[in-house]
Amino acid sequence: DGGITQSPKYLFRKEGQNVTLSCEQNLNHDAMYWYRQDPGQGLRLIYYSQIVNDFQKGDIAEGYSVSREKKESFPLTVTSAQKNPTAFYLCASSIGTLQPQHFGDGTRLSIL
Amino acid sequence: DQQVKQNSPSLSVQEGRISILNCDYTNSMFDYFLWYKKYPAEGPTFLISISSIKDKNEDGRFTVFLNKSAKHLSLHIVPSQPGDSAVYFCAASNPHTGGGNKLTFGTGTQLKVEL
């Protein structure tokens, strides 16, 4: 089945550590996105990529980094510079503009 | 600055009745709007969308209405079913700014459909 796979579902990080969240899609979509959701809030855009080897900052990119070496993959690294990393992270992809984004099931990151 | 607003955090409706979820936006450059449904600990699921050239789009039990002059859209669910109980997010984008398909989300409305 085509879809977006995020792993792991739950992730724990010690303070001061970097951690990488995986996102893979087999929908052949060009564009991929990372969002963060905090309790009682909507989704906020962290980074997005419209094509391989290109990505742009979203609204809350500080403390995060991404790469887009393959069309299928868009990993997100939460660095130690991110002061409040505890959140639910969602990856999405879309085939293009004026088309809906499709989401994975998310990774919940917690700080130990 | 919240550009997409869902002013009702929650809504309770009886099974079989109509659910109406509302969304307001402030950015007049938005011209593509979507509704997503989300269950706890899962990713949002796309429901229905509408572009600014239309004022209504219908898909089964779901209808989205867009009033551009009022910068308001609404999602109607008829008839409401218990399985519709979830958080509903409104989202908007301006695909023509060079930012691709960036979405701006509202804060969500928790819909509860009661038996």
Contacts between the chains, C-beta under 8 A, distances in Angstrom:
chain1	res1	chain2	res2	distance
A	4	B	43	7.6
A	6	B	43	7.8
A	31	B	100	5.7
A	31	B	101	6.0
A	33	B	102	7.8
A	33	B	103	7.8
A	35	B	105	7.9
A	40	B	9	7.8
A	40	B	107	6.8
A	41	B	107	5.7
A	42	B	4	7.3
A	42	B	89	6.1
A	42	B	105	3.5
A	42	B	106	5.3
A	42	B	107	4.7
A	42	B	108	6.1
A	43	B	44	7.4
A	43	B	89	7.1
A	43	B	91	8.0
A	43	B	103	7.6
A	43	B	105	4.4
A	44	B	105	7.5
A	45	B	102	6.0
A	45	B	103	7.1
A	45	B	104	7.9
A	48	B	99	7.9
A	48	B	100	6.3
A	48	B	102	6.3
A	50	B	100	4.6
A	56	B	99	7.4
A	58	B	102	7.0
A	88	B	41	7.9
A	90	B	43	5.5
A	90	B	44	7.4
A	92	B	43	7.7
A	94	B	101	5.1
A	96	B	101	7.0
A	97	B	32	7.9
A	97	B	93	8.0
A	97	B	95	3.7
A	97	B	100	6.4
A	97	B	101	5.1
A	98	B	32	5.5
A	98	B	51	6.4
A	98	B	95	5.6
A	98	B	101	7.6
A	99	B	101	6.8
A	100	B	34	5.7
A	100	B	46	4.2
A	100	B	49	5.7
A	101	B	34	8.0
A	101	B	46	7.3
A	101	B	101	6.5
A	101	B	103	6.2
A	102	B	46	6.4
A	103	B	36	7.9
A	103	B	43	3.4
A	103	B	44	5.0
A	103	B	45	7.4
A	104	B	43	5.2
A	105	B	41	7.6
A	105	B	42	5.2
A	105	B	43	4.8
A	106	B	41	7.1
A	106	B	42	7.0
A	106	B	43	5.3
A	108	B	41	7.3
